[in-house]
Amino acid sequence: MKLSISKHTTLKSFKVIAVNVVILAVLLELASLATYFVQTGEFFYARKEKVPAAARNLAGNRLNEVGSNKGIIQQLHPYFGFVNKYDLDFELKASQIVHRPNNYGFYSPYDYPFKKQNESQFVIGIFGGSVAMHLSTFELESHILATSLRQLPYFRNKEIIVLSFAAGSYKQPQQLLVLNYFLSIGQNFDMVVNVDGFNDAALSYLNNQHGIDLSMPNQLVIMPLVRL
């Protein structure tokens, strides 16, 4: 009789504890949802995935954000890690031109690989991160590099074609991978300009901090894209 009463009491106590634990979990979840809503203005389970501001800032000065492009300026690429979104325009602060990405997601008026139309064309490829991307788009507007080269006798009668293979947050070995890929599909260059240094040091350091190999693309960009 005593054993029966003891088992009954133990079972009842367990049920009470289990119910209390469930109620506590529900209350904690509701409190967390309320806190998240107060801080962000949206419900946690209905939230939209966001790319960190640091990743957006590394990519460039000003991007026109329209519709589904808002906040996301790059997309995954099977060979380069990521490229600029194919439908996202780019514009410098003092620009009079809106630059649109080509068939590979690089800001260029030409699709790649670019084929020479005549022997007088001199093809320059610019590789690197956001600085190189700005350099190439600025060159398409101002033609400073082309004008300077034409002062030399060799370039006097040359049509200088500048092709951008740069994207914000690129770092080595991405530039080398991009160069090798386009060489492999028949892109010819007369000159290659590689602008790097800062991203290779700063972004590799961030990769190391997050346990991602230094040779991998910038983790600030690639990891949010992978999660998406």
Residue, then its C-alpha position, 0 to 999 in steps of 0.5 A: m500500500k505504501l509503495s502504491i502511494s509512493k509511485h502515485t505521488t512520484l508520477k503526479s510530481f513528475k507531471v506537475i514539473a513537466v507542465n511547469v517546464v512547458i509553461l516556462a518554455v512558452l513564456l520564455e519564447l513569448a518574452s524573446l519574441a516580444t523583445y525581438f519585436v521591440q528591437t527590430g520592429e518585426f517578428f522573428y519567424a517572419r524576419k527577412e535574411k539580411v546581409p551585414a552592413a559591413a559586407r554591404n559597405l565593403a562593396g562600394n559607394r552607392l548602389n541603386e536598390v530596387g525591389s528584391n535587390k534591396g540590401i543584397i548586392q552580390q550573388l554566389h558564383p560557382y568559380f569566383g565565390f560571388v559576383n555583383k548581382y546581375d540585375l543591380d545597377f551601379e553609380l558613382k557619387a558624381s556619375q552621369i552614367v548608370h553602369r549595368p552588370n554584364n553576362y558575368g556580373f561585372y560592370s562593363p558595356y561588353d559581354y565576356p569574353f570580349k573579342k577584338q573587332n580589329e587589330s587597332q583595339f588594345v584590351i586592358g583588363i582591370f582586376g581587384g576589389s572595390v577600388a579596382m571596380h571604381l577605377s574601371t567604372f570611372e575610366l569608362e566615364s572619364h577615359i583618363l587612362a586611355t587619354s594618358l596612354r595615347q600620349l605615347p607613340y605606340f598607343r597613338n592610333k589604338e582604340i583602348i578597351v577597358l574591361s572590368f573584372a573587379a568586384g567589391s570585397y574580392k581578394q587574392p586568390q579570387q583575382l587570379l581565379v577570375l583571370n585564369y578562368f577568362l583566359s581559359i574561355g578565350q579572353n585575350f588581354d594586351m594588358v592586365v592591371n591588378v589593384d590589390g593589397f588592402n583586401d588581401a590583408a584585412l579580409s584574410y584577417l577576418n577570415n582567420q578570425h572566423g575559422i575560414d581558410l585565408s584562400m576562401p572569399n571574404q566571409l562577410v560576404i560569402m557566409p550570408l549568401v550561403r545562408l540565403 
